[in-house]
Amino acid sequence: MLFDSHTHLDSKKFENDREFVINRAKSNGVSLMVNPGASLESSMAAVKLSEAYDFIYAAVGVHPHDAKTMDEAMLAMIESLAKKEKVVAIGEIGLDYHYNFSEPEVQRKWFIEQLRLARRLGMPVIIHDREAHEEIFKTLKAEKAFDHGVLMHCYSSSAELAKEYVKLGAYISIAGPVTYKNNHKTISVVEQVPLERLLIETDAPYLTPEPNRGKRNEPMYVRHTCEKVAQIRGISLEEAAEATYQNGLRFFGIPDPRTVK
């Protein structure tokens, strides 16, 4: 039972075979997926996917790259989507100072506004953090985001900061780069973060794990990330899969489909 906690099945890269990719993941043990939005359009698409498949859930939000498109009307539309039955988080939201596709001040404004939306709704948040580690940590604390749940998506910072996040109740999501040669930083995170605070993800169609690096990523490949986590922790694949599966259920507040009749 594998849980891909972050995948973008609405991506145009799946336009020609989306249903096949989804069913292939299911037949390869991926029992649950969360599809976060990155824009208003993709948030709407994420909700539609969640309504079409019982094992897919959605998150809604606007990525820092698209913060420049946001206004109050769009925020209200995100709020409306967030109230749909199978929407389990606000995300992915955050800061990205690597590309700066939106001006830093604009990113900050709409990151905070979406954190406040999540707080009003009592929903957890999925955080995108690229080259903004210290600022994001301080902002999450200032906005009391940890009160309702924080998931650090595709975590790329240090084990030391990860442990500070965990102290505040956050979860750390591990993606395909943990399988890349010499990625000692992420391996150290997996070694030092308690297993009960780790999730796994693909971020498909991006960040494809070994041995498929260079190909389009898809949810089926979350198994390779889980295998690497198991290897690092010195446990079986089954133990790693069950732990990260249960962690995903707990973080997102999803009932275990194995016990729901």
N, C-alpha and C positions, 0 to 999 in steps of 0.2 A: 504494500500500500504506500504509494508515493504521493507527495503533495507538492506540486509546483506552485510556490507561493507568489510568483510574479512572472507573468507571461503576457505578451502583447499579441494575442491571436487576431485582433482587429487590424494588424499591420497589413499594408498593401502587399507585403512579401508573401502573404498567405492567400492572396486573392484567388489564385487558380486552384488551390487544393485545401482550403481551410477545413472543410468537413473531414476530409481524409486524414489530415494531420491530427485533428482532435480525436478521431476514432482510433488512430494508430497509437496515440498516447494512452488512451483508455485500455486498449488491448495489451499494452506493455506495462501495465501496473500503475499508471498515473491516475489515481482515483479522484483527486480533487485538484482544481486550479483556481487561482485568483487572477483576474485580468484587470489591471489598473488602467485608468485613463491617463492621457498626457495632454489632452486638449478637450474642449467641449465636445467636438465631433467624436473623438475616440472614446470619451466617457459615455456618450450616447450609444456607441457601438458596443462598448463593454457591457452595458446594461442589456442590450438586445441579445448578446451571446449568453448572458446569465439566464435569460428567460427561455432561451432555446435548448439549453443543456442543463440537466439537474446537477451535474458535478462541476459546473463552472460558476464561480461567484465574481462579482465586480467590485472595483473601487472607482471612485470618480474624483477628478481633480485636474488641475492645470500645471504641467511641468514648467520649471523655470525657463526653458527655452521659449515657451509660448506665453510667458507672463506679459509680454508686450501687447498681447491681444486682449487682455482682460479688462473688464470694467464691472461696475456694480451689477449691471443686468446679467452678465455672464456668471458672476458669483451667485446670483439668485437662481440661475438655471442649474448650476452645480448643486446647490442646496436642494432643489426640487428632485434632481436625480438621486441624491444621497438618501432620500426617503423611500426609494424603491425597495421592494422586499429583499432582494438578494444582493444589495450593496452593503459591503461589510467594512469599508474604510474610506477615508479621504486620501487620495493619492493617485499618481505619485506627485508629491510636491517637494519643494526644497530650494536649494541654491546650486548654481553651476557656474563657477568662475573660470572654468577651463575654456569654454567657447564664448561665453557672454553674448549669446544670441539675443538676450534681453539685457538692458542696462541693469547694473547691480542694484540701484535704488528701486527700480521697478520690480525686480525679482524679490527684494526684501519686502516691499509693500504687500505683494500678493501672496507671498509665503505666509506672512503673519495673518493676513485676512483669512486664508484657508485654514490655518491653525485655529483661529478663533471660531470659524464655522464648525470645525470638528468638535471643539469644546462645547459649543452651544448644543450640538446634536448628540454629545456623549459618544463620539465615534473615535476609533483609533486612527492613526495616520501612518502612511507609508512614505518614507523620506528618501529623496534623492540628494546625495551630498557629493559634489565633486569640487575639490580644492576649496572647501569652505568649512572644514571640520570644526574649528573652534567656534566660529560664528553660529553654526547650526546648533551645536551643543548648548551654547548660551541662550539662543533664541527659544529652543524647546523648553529649557528650564524657566525662562522668563514668562513664557506663555502657558506654563503649567500643562504642557502637552502630555507629560508622563502620567497624568491623572487618568487618562482614558486610553493609553496604549501607544507606544512608539515602536515601529519596525524600521530598522536601518537597512534599506534595500541595497543589495549588491555591495556589501560593506567593503570599504577599501582603505580605511584608516588603520591605526595601530591597535594592538591587543590591549595596550594600557587604556586607551580611550574606550574601547569596547567594554572593558570591565567597569568603567565609570558609568557607561550607559546601562549596563546590566544592574548595577547597584540601584539605579533609578527605576528599574522595572522594564526596561526596553528589551526587545528581541533583536537578534542579529541574523540577517539573511545572507547565506553564502551562495555565490553563483559560480559559473564555469571557470573563471580565472583561478580558482583554487587548484585546478588540475594542471595549470601551466607550469612548465619547468622553471624552477628557481623562484617561484612566488612564495618566498619565505614569510612575507608579512601576513598573508591570509592564512597560511598554514599555522602560524603562531596564534592567530585569532581562534581558529578551530581548536587548537590545543588548550587554550586558556579560558575560553568562555564556557560556562556550564552547559552541558548537553541540553538541559531543559530550556535553554534560551536560544537555541539555534534553529533556524529554518533553512530550507534550501529552495533554490529557484533557478530558472533558466534565463530570464529576461529575454526570451525568444522574441524576435529572430536574431538577437544580438548575443555576443559573448559565448559563442559555442565552446563547450568543453572539449578537451582531448577525449577520445582520439578523433573527433570529428571537426576539430578546429579548422576554420577556413570555409566550412559549409554553412548554410543557413541553419540557425539554431531552431529547435522546436521542443515542445514539452517532454517528448519521449526521452530526450537526452538528460533530463534531470537525474536519471539513474547514475550517470557517470559522476556527477557532483556528489551524490549520496555515497557512492562507492569510495570516493576520495575522503569524504568526511569519516566514513567507517574505518578506513585504513589509518588515518591520522589518529583517531581516538582508540584504535586497537579493539574495535568491536565488530560484530558481523554486520553485513549489509541490512539484514532484517531488523536488527536492533536500531541502527541509524535511521532506517526508513520509518519505523514505528515511532521513535522519539520525535523526529521532525514532523511527522504527520500529526501526532498529538499536540505538539507545540503550535502548529498551524491552526488546528481546531480551537485551541484555547485562546490564541491571540485574536482570531477573527470572530470568535463566538459562533462557530458553525457546529451544529449537532453532528455527531459521528454517524455517517450513513449506515454503518454496520449495526447500529443499535436502534435506528429509527425505522418503525414499521409503517 
